């Protein structure tokens, strides 16, 4: 799996109310992104990715927080 596939699989695992919109200019990357729908992440993997997402705080928007959480 590529990092992009894992990211897409994580968003897809969040439920039908979220739709990832990856961008690409190459057919190979489009096919790679589409393959993310077949990746099934475990609950532990989703939890670990959630923790990573919460830990990210960039210098551009340090005041950003999770919405509705």
C-alpha positions, 0 to 999 in steps of 0.5 A: 500500500502507498501512503496515499492509499492508506490515507484514502482508505482511512477517510473511506473507513470514516463512513459514507458522510465523507468523500475523498477527492484525490487529484492526479494527472496520471492514469497510474495514480488514478488506478492506484487511488481507486484501489484504496477502496479494497483496503480494509483497515482494522479498528486498531489501525484506524485508531492509530491513524486518528491519533496521528491526525490529532497530533498534526499541528502545522505552523500555517494553521496552529489554531485549527481544531477538530470540528464537532468533536 
